[in-house]
Amino acid sequence: MKNRFVKAAAGTALAAAAVLAAPAIANAYTPEPVGGSSATIAPGGSATISFDDFAPGEAVTGTLTGENAAAGSVAFVKFAVTSTSTTKTANASGDVSFVVTLPANATGTYTLVADGAVSDAATVTIAVPAAAGGGSTGGSGTLPATGGDNAALLGLWIGGGALALAGGSIAVASTVRRHRNAEVAA
């Protein structure tokens, strides 16, 4: 019994040391966006967004994410997904810049994340200004139908509920069996 307690205490001490030592060995480089954490770019427009405090010579991946981001580009690289990315190397001062070009039909907000191979990631939120003229297109004057089709999700909810009920039943049955076996053994 004493041996078990000593082993458990040693294991707990090692686990606590590993958890508490992690901040001590954390990365010294915390990148920052130059000029703030937000920017405004017009639809179809371009802007250069810079980051500093990366490790000198570090590979930094810039990823642009947003609505129709596949039509946008980061330093002229395009992909057919909802985000696009490219990798650049930080200069001797730890600075890196990305040229962001938004699609002509850009709306809402986009996010540019600069993630270093060694350093932490830094994020810039890119706002797209609303179109001039209030956005009125002379429609029918009624609100469009929005939201999801809840009836289509009914099967998913029933299946998930059945799985949760089955898992709970198995847990209760195994606990009851364990207690019965413990009573018989005693």
Backbone as JSON, one array per atom type, in Angstrom:
{
  "sequence": "MKNRFVKAAAGTALAAAAVLAAPAIANAYTPEPVGGSSATIAPGGSATISFDDFAPGEAVTGTLTGENAAAGSVAFVKFAVTSTSTTKTANASGDVSFVVTLPANATGTYTLVADGAVSDAATVTIAVPAAAGGGSTGGSGTLPATGGDNAALLGLWIGGGALALAGGSIAVASTVRRHRNAEVAA",
  "N": [[0.83, -1.18, 0.0], [1.92, 1.24, 0.83], [3.92, 1.52, -1.08], [2.4, 1.9, -3.41], [1.24, 4.37, -2.86], [3.51, 6.03, -2.82], [4.39, 5.76, -5.48], [2.17, 6.84, -6.81], [2.23, 9.46, -5.82], [4.7, 10.3, -6.83], [4.22, 10.13, -9.58], [2.17, 12.04, -9.84], [3.58, 14.33, -9.06], [5.46, 14.5, -11.15], [3.73, 14.9, -13.34], [2.56, 17.35, -12.59], [4.85, 18.95, -12.61], [5.47, 18.88, -15.33], [3.26, 20.18, -16.44], [3.38, 22.7, -15.22], [5.87, 23.54, -16.05], [5.65, 24.06, -18.72], [4.83, 26.78, -19.42], [7.23, 28.03, -18.77], [9.0, 27.23, -20.7], [7.91, 28.26, -22.9], [7.34, 29.85, -26.09], [9.37, 32.62, -26.94], [8.8, 34.47, -28.84], [6.25, 36.58, -29.75], [4.19, 37.34, -32.12], [2.96, 40.38, -33.65], [0.43, 42.27, -35.29], [1.28, 44.89, -37.51], [0.24, 48.15, -37.13], [-2.2, 47.64, -35.93], [-5.01, 45.44, -35.08], [-6.99, 45.3, -36.95], [-8.33, 46.01, -40.22], [-9.47, 47.78, -43.16], [-10.71, 46.98, -46.28], [-11.76, 47.65, -49.53], [-14.24, 46.01, -51.63], [-12.75, 44.0, -54.12], [-10.41, 45.33, -53.81], [-6.93, 45.88, -52.79], [-4.46, 45.4, -50.25], [-1.53, 45.84, -48.25], [-0.59, 43.96, -45.56], [1.19, 43.94, -42.63], [3.29, 42.15, -40.33], [5.08, 41.86, -37.24], [7.76, 40.82, -35.01], [8.25, 38.1, -35.36], [10.35, 35.17, -35.39], [13.62, 35.7, -36.66], [14.05, 34.83, -40.05], [12.1, 32.9, -39.97], [9.6, 30.64, -41.18], [6.51, 31.77, -42.22], [3.09, 31.35, -42.39], [0.48, 32.76, -44.11], [-2.96, 32.98, -43.88], [-5.94, 33.59, -45.46], [-9.26, 33.93, -44.63], [-12.71, 33.76, -45.2], [-15.98, 34.82, -46.45], [-16.37, 33.65, -49.66], [-13.63, 33.58, -49.98], [-12.02, 32.11, -51.58], [-11.97, 33.29, -54.03], [-10.45, 35.43, -53.48], [-7.08, 36.54, -52.8], [-3.89, 35.87, -51.38], [-1.01, 37.34, -51.68], [-1.03, 36.65, -54.4], [-1.73, 33.91, -54.61], [-4.02, 31.38, -55.28], [-6.7, 29.27, -54.27], [-9.2, 26.68, -54.5], [-11.02, 26.76, -52.23], [-12.6, 27.75, -49.09], [-10.75, 29.31, -47.93], [-7.54, 30.8, -48.41], [-4.02, 30.48, -48.71], [-0.55, 31.3, -48.16], [3.01, 30.93, -47.9], [5.63, 32.7, -46.41], [8.93, 34.02, -45.73], [10.18, 35.35, -42.76], [11.95, 38.44, -42.38], [15.31, 39.55, -41.38], [14.74, 41.1, -39.19], [12.48, 39.97, -38.21], [10.12, 40.61, -39.45], [7.25, 40.36, -41.6], [5.27, 40.55, -44.55], [2.05, 40.53, -46.14], [0.29, 40.63, -49.17], [-2.97, 41.37, -49.58], [-5.7, 40.63, -51.53], [-8.99, 41.22, -52.11], [-12.02, 39.58, -53.31], [-14.13, 40.84, -55.98], [-16.79, 40.75, -55.26], [-16.83, 40.87, -52.5], [-18.01, 40.7, -49.16], [-18.93, 41.51, -45.77], [-16.78, 40.26, -43.23], [-13.31, 39.39, -43.16], [-10.58, 37.24, -42.26], [-7.17, 37.41, -41.59], [-4.64, 35.32, -40.82], [-1.49, 35.1, -39.51], [0.74, 32.67, -39.14], [3.42, 31.44, -37.5], [6.15, 29.11, -37.89], [7.54, 28.62, -35.6], [6.86, 30.7, -33.84], [3.98, 32.15, -32.15], [0.6, 32.6, -33.45], [-0.68, 35.46, -35.2], [-3.44, 37.66, -35.67], [-5.43, 39.46, -38.01], [-8.34, 41.27, -38.48], [-10.31, 41.85, -41.25], [-12.36, 44.26, -42.49], [-15.06, 44.73, -44.73], [-16.3, 47.46, -46.35], [-19.75, 48.59, -46.46], [-21.84, 48.68, -49.38], [-22.33, 51.71, -51.23], [-25.25, 53.83, -51.02], [-27.03, 52.53, -49.41], [-27.74, 49.93, -50.0], [-30.21, 49.2, -51.06], [-32.21, 47.56, -53.35], [-34.62, 47.79, -54.55], [-36.52, 45.7, -54.14], [-39.18, 43.32, -53.45], [-40.19, 44.21, -51.05], [-40.68, 42.51, -48.97], [-39.48, 40.37, -46.37], [-36.82, 38.03, -46.86], [-37.01, 34.42, -46.77], [-35.39, 32.85, -44.2], [-33.09, 30.78, -42.32], [-32.9, 27.36, -41.1], [-33.89, 24.07, -42.27], [-35.67, 22.51, -40.13], [-37.08, 20.11, -40.05], [-35.62, 18.39, -41.58], [-33.58, 17.76, -39.92], [-34.66, 16.15, -38.01], [-34.4, 13.3, -38.03], [-31.68, 13.09, -37.4], [-31.63, 14.12, -34.79], [-33.29, 12.24, -33.49], [-31.82, 9.87, -33.88], [-29.41, 10.56, -32.54], [-30.41, 10.94, -29.96], [-31.29, 8.33, -29.42], [-28.84, 6.96, -29.42], [-27.59, 8.22, -27.22], [-29.35, 7.44, -25.17], [-29.0, 4.66, -25.26], [-26.28, 4.48, -24.57], [-26.37, 5.53, -21.96], [-27.97, 3.6, -20.74], [-26.35, 1.33, -20.91], [-24.25, 2.17, -19.28], [-25.54, 2.4, -16.77], [-26.4, -0.27, -16.43], [-23.94, -1.64, -16.3], [-22.88, -0.53, -13.97], [-24.73, -1.4, -12.04], [-24.35, -4.16, -12.29], [-21.67, -4.35, -11.43], [-21.89, -3.54, -8.76], [-23.57, -5.58, -7.76], [-21.89, -7.81, -8.13], [-19.87, -7.07, -6.38], [-21.2, -7.2, -3.94], [-21.79, -9.93, -3.78], [-19.21, -10.99, -3.66], [-18.42, -10.06, -1.21]],
  "CA": [[0.0, 0.0, 0.0], [2.81, 2.39, 0.92], [4.58, 1.62, -2.38], [1.44, 2.48, -4.36], [1.1, 5.8, -2.55], [4.74, 6.7, -3.25], [4.37, 5.8, -6.94], [1.14, 7.79, -7.22], [2.72, 10.8, -5.5], [5.77, 10.63, -7.78], [3.58, 10.37, -10.87], [1.48, 13.32, -9.74], [4.6, 15.38, -9.04], [6.0, 14.63, -12.5], [2.7, 15.51, -14.18], [2.45, 18.76, -12.21], [6.05, 19.64, -13.09], [5.37, 19.03, -16.79], [2.24, 21.2, -16.73], [3.84, 24.01, -14.76], [7.09, 23.92, -16.75], [5.33, 24.44, -20.09], [4.97, 28.23, -19.65], [8.62, 28.44, -18.63], [9.71, 26.96, -21.95], [7.07, 28.76, -23.99], [8.0, 30.62, -27.12], [9.66, 34.01, -26.6], [8.33, 35.33, -29.92], [4.81, 36.79, -29.83], [4.02, 38.26, -33.24], [1.94, 41.41, -33.58], [0.16, 42.95, -36.56], [1.73, 46.28, -37.54], [-0.88, 49.03, -37.45], [-3.44, 47.23, -35.27], [-5.55, 44.11, -35.37], [-8.08, 45.37, -37.91], [-8.08, 46.77, -41.44], [-10.62, 47.9, -44.04], [-10.36, 46.87, -47.69], [-12.95, 47.68, -50.38], [-14.37, 44.84, -52.52], [-11.87, 44.06, -55.28], [-9.23, 46.11, -53.47], [-5.75, 45.21, -52.26], [-3.73, 46.1, -49.19], [-0.41, 45.1, -47.68], [-0.72, 43.84, -44.11], [2.49, 43.53, -42.12], [3.39, 41.61, -38.98], [6.46, 41.86, -36.75], [8.08, 40.0, -33.83], [8.48, 36.69, -35.64], [11.76, 34.82, -35.31], [14.29, 35.99, -37.92], [14.17, 33.71, -40.98], [11.05, 31.92, -39.7], [8.56, 30.46, -42.19], [5.23, 32.28, -41.72], [1.99, 31.06, -43.3], [-0.63, 33.69, -44.04], [-4.18, 32.35, -44.34], [-7.09, 34.49, -45.58], [-10.49, 33.16, -44.49], [-13.92, 34.58, -45.23], [-16.97, 34.48, -47.47], [-15.82, 33.69, -51.01], [-12.2, 33.85, -49.9], [-11.34, 31.39, -52.65], [-11.78, 34.23, -55.14], [-9.45, 36.4, -53.05], [-5.74, 35.98, -52.85], [-2.86, 36.36, -50.49], [0.22, 37.36, -52.47], [-1.28, 36.06, -55.72], [-1.94, 32.47, -54.58], [-5.45, 31.12, -55.22], [-7.14, 27.89, -54.1], [-10.65, 26.54, -54.65], [-11.62, 26.47, -50.93], [-13.07, 28.96, -48.45], [-9.61, 30.08, -47.46], [-6.37, 30.7, -49.26], [-2.84, 30.75, -47.89], [0.77, 31.29, -48.76], [4.06, 30.94, -46.89], [6.73, 33.62, -46.66], [9.98, 33.96, -44.73], [10.38, 36.6, -42.03], [13.27, 39.01, -42.62], [16.24, 39.49, -40.25], [14.12, 41.78, -38.05], [11.29, 39.22, -37.82], [8.95, 41.2, -40.1], [6.74, 39.7, -42.8], [4.11, 41.26, -45.09], [1.22, 39.81, -47.08], [-0.57, 41.47, -50.0], [-4.29, 40.77, -49.56], [-6.61, 41.11, -52.57], [-10.32, 40.67, -51.9], [-12.79, 39.42, -54.54], [-14.97, 41.99, -56.33], [-18.08, 40.63, -54.58], [-16.54, 40.65, -51.08], [-18.91, 41.29, -48.18], [-18.72, 41.05, -44.4], [-15.43, 40.35, -42.67], [-12.33, 38.36, -43.49], [-9.55, 37.11, -41.24], [-5.83, 37.03, -42.04], [-3.87, 34.76, -39.71], [-0.08, 34.85, -39.81], [1.13, 31.62, -38.2], [4.82, 31.09, -37.64], [6.53, 27.73, -37.63], [8.02, 28.6, -34.22], [6.15, 31.7, -33.07], [2.53, 32.08, -32.07], [-0.11, 33.2, -34.57], [-1.25, 36.8, -35.04], [-4.65, 37.75, -36.49], [-5.97, 40.76, -38.39], [-9.7, 41.2, -39.01], [-10.47, 42.76, -42.38], [-13.76, 44.63, -42.7], [-15.41, 45.19, -46.07], [-17.34, 48.48, -46.18], [-21.02, 48.36, -47.15], [-21.98, 49.38, -50.66], [-22.95, 53.04, -51.13], [-26.65, 53.87, -51.44], [-27.86, 51.81, -48.46], [-27.93, 48.55, -50.38], [-31.57, 48.94, -51.5], [-32.26, 47.18, -54.77], [-35.99, 47.89, -55.06], [-37.13, 44.37, -54.14], [-40.62, 43.22, -53.24], [-40.56, 44.81, -49.79], [-40.87, 41.49, -47.95], [-38.24, 39.76, -45.91], [-36.58, 36.7, -47.43], [-37.09, 33.28, -45.85], [-34.06, 32.46, -43.73], [-33.1, 29.73, -41.32], [-32.66, 26.01, -41.57], [-35.03, 23.17, -42.37], [-35.59, 21.69, -38.92], [-37.64, 18.8, -40.3], [-34.56, 17.55, -42.13], [-32.7, 17.36, -38.82], [-35.4, 15.31, -37.08], [-33.76, 11.98, -37.98], [-30.41, 13.23, -36.69], [-31.94, 14.27, -33.36], [-33.8, 10.96, -32.98], [-30.69, 8.94, -33.83], [-28.51, 10.98, -31.46], [-31.08, 10.63, -28.69], [-31.26, 6.88, -29.22], [-27.47, 6.59, -29.03], [-27.36, 8.69, -25.86], [-30.13, 6.58, -24.29], [-28.34, 3.35, -25.22], [-25.05, 4.63, -23.79], [-26.74, 5.68, -20.55], [-28.46, 2.3, -20.28], [-25.18, 0.46, -20.73], [-23.51, 2.65, -18.09], [-26.31, 2.02, -15.58], [-26.37, -1.73, -16.3], [-22.61, -2.08, -15.86], [-22.73, -0.12, -12.57], [-25.55, -2.31, -11.25], [-23.66, -5.47, -12.29], [-20.48, -4.21, -10.63], [-22.31, -3.52, -7.34], [-24.03, -6.92, -7.41], [-20.71, -8.69, -8.01], [-19.13, -6.68, -5.17], [-21.97, -7.71, -2.81], [-21.63, -11.39, -3.76], [-17.85, -11.29, -3.25], [-18.24, -9.66, 0.18]],
  "C": [[0.87, 1.25, 0.0], [3.52, 2.62, -0.41], [3.67, 2.26, -3.43], [1.31, 3.98, -4.15], [2.33, 6.57, -3.02], [4.78, 6.82, -4.77], [3.34, 6.81, -7.44], [1.6, 9.23, -6.96], [3.81, 11.22, -6.47], [5.19, 10.92, -9.16], [2.85, 11.7, -10.91], [2.47, 14.47, -9.77], [5.2, 15.58, -10.43], [4.99, 15.28, -13.44], [2.55, 17.0, -13.88], [3.66, 19.55, -12.7], [5.99, 19.86, -14.59], [4.37, 20.12, -17.15], [2.75, 22.59, -16.36], [5.1, 24.47, -15.48], [6.8, 24.39, -18.17], [5.41, 25.95, -20.31], [6.42, 28.71, -19.56], [9.41, 28.22, -19.92], [8.93, 27.44, -23.15], [7.89, 29.65, -24.92], [8.2, 32.07, -26.7], [9.12, 34.96, -27.65], [6.8, 35.39, -29.93], [4.56, 37.8, -30.93], [2.86, 39.21, -33.05], [1.68, 41.96, -34.98], [0.64, 44.4, -36.46], [0.53, 47.13, -37.93], [-2.2, 48.59, -36.85], [-3.94, 45.89, -35.73], [-6.75, 44.16, -36.3], [-7.69, 46.26, -39.09], [-9.38, 46.84, -42.23], [-10.14, 47.88, -45.48], [-11.66, 46.84, -48.48], [-13.03, 46.42, -51.23], [-13.52, 45.02, -53.78], [-10.58, 44.8, -55.01], [-8.1, 45.26, -52.91], [-5.14, 46.06, -51.15], [-2.59, 45.21, -48.72], [-0.56, 45.12, -46.16], [0.57, 43.23, -43.59], [2.39, 43.05, -40.68], [4.85, 41.71, -38.55], [6.56, 40.93, -35.54], [8.08, 38.5, -34.1], [9.98, 36.42, -35.46], [12.42, 35.15, -36.66], [14.44, 34.74, -38.78], [13.09, 32.65, -40.8], [10.06, 31.84, -40.87], [7.22, 30.85, -41.58], [4.17, 32.02, -42.79], [0.88, 32.05, -43.06], [-1.86, 33.04, -44.64], [-5.32, 33.36, -44.3], [-8.35, 33.63, -45.56], [-11.66, 34.13, -44.49], [-14.86, 34.11, -46.32], [-16.37, 34.69, -48.85], [-14.33, 34.02, -51.01], [-11.41, 33.13, -50.99], [-11.1, 32.3, -53.85], [-10.78, 35.32, -54.77], [-8.08, 35.78, -53.15], [-4.88, 36.62, -51.79], [-1.56, 36.23, -51.28], [0.09, 36.51, -53.73], [-1.4, 34.54, -55.74], [-3.43, 32.23, -54.43], [-5.7, 29.62, -55.07], [-8.65, 27.85, -54.22], [-11.28, 26.08, -53.34], [-12.05, 27.79, -50.3], [-11.94, 29.78, -47.83], [-8.46, 29.87, -48.43], [-5.16, 31.08, -48.43], [-1.57, 30.7, -48.72], [1.79, 31.36, -47.63], [5.18, 31.86, -47.33], [7.74, 33.45, -45.54], [10.16, 35.32, -44.09], [11.8, 37.11, -42.29], [14.12, 38.96, -41.35], [15.69, 40.18, -39.01], [12.87, 41.04, -37.55], [10.01, 39.77, -38.4], [8.56, 40.41, -41.33], [5.48, 40.45, -43.24], [3.38, 40.38, -46.1], [0.38, 40.82, -47.85], [-1.91, 40.73, -50.1], [-5.14, 41.43, -50.63], [-7.96, 40.43, -52.37], [-11.05, 40.52, -53.23], [-13.7, 40.64, -54.76], [-16.32, 41.94, -55.62], [-17.93, 40.39, -53.08], [-17.57, 41.38, -50.22], [-18.54, 40.78, -46.8], [-17.31, 41.27, -43.91], [-14.59, 39.16, -43.12], [-11.31, 38.33, -42.37], [-8.25, 36.69, -41.9], [-5.06, 36.58, -40.82], [-2.46, 34.5, -40.2], [0.43, 33.89, -38.74], [2.56, 31.2, -38.46], [5.09, 29.64, -37.32], [6.99, 27.56, -36.19], [7.19, 29.52, -33.35], [4.65, 31.43, -33.03], [1.91, 32.72, -33.32], [-0.59, 34.6, -34.21], [-2.38, 36.93, -36.04], [-5.01, 39.2, -36.77], [-7.35, 40.51, -38.97], [-9.85, 42.27, -40.08], [-11.96, 43.0, -42.59], [-13.95, 45.11, -44.12], [-16.52, 46.21, -45.91], [-18.6, 48.16, -46.99], [-21.08, 49.18, -48.43], [-22.69, 50.72, -50.45], [-24.4, 52.95, -51.58], [-27.55, 53.04, -50.55], [-28.17, 50.39, -48.85], [-29.34, 48.22, -50.85], [-31.58, 48.65, -53.0], [-33.67, 47.22, -55.32], [-36.69, 46.55, -55.13], [-38.61, 44.45, -53.84], [-41.07, 43.85, -51.94], [-40.83, 43.79, -48.7], [-39.52, 40.91, -47.57], [-38.04, 38.39, -46.54], [-36.71, 35.62, -46.35], [-35.67, 32.87, -45.48], [-34.2, 31.35, -42.71], [-32.9, 28.37, -41.95], [-33.96, 25.21, -41.65], [-34.93, 22.2, -41.2], [-36.14, 20.29, -39.13], [-36.58, 17.84, -40.85], [-33.63, 17.05, -41.04], [-33.37, 16.42, -37.83], [-34.76, 13.93, -36.93], [-32.44, 12.01, -37.23], [-30.64, 13.34, -35.19], [-32.44, 12.95, -32.76], [-32.67, 9.95, -32.86], [-29.73, 9.28, -32.71], [-29.11, 10.69, -30.1], [-31.06, 9.15, -28.38], [-29.87, 6.41, -28.8], [-27.16, 7.03, -27.6], [-28.1, 7.83, -24.85], [-29.48, 5.2, -24.16], [-27.06, 3.43, -24.39], [-25.33, 4.76, -22.31], [-27.21, 4.36, -19.96], [-27.31, 1.34, -20.03], [-24.4, 0.87, -19.5], [-24.23, 2.23, -16.81], [-26.24, 0.51, -15.36], [-25.02, -2.22, -15.81], [-22.37, -1.68, -14.41], [-23.51, -1.05, -11.66], [-24.86, -3.68, -11.16], [-22.43, -5.43, -11.38], [-20.83, -4.24, -9.12], [-22.8, -4.88, -6.91], [-22.87, -7.89, -7.23], [-19.91, -8.37, -6.75], [-19.85, -7.2, -3.94], [-21.81, -9.22, -2.67], [-20.24, -11.75, -3.25], [-17.63, -10.98, -1.77], [-18.87, -10.59, 1.15]]
}
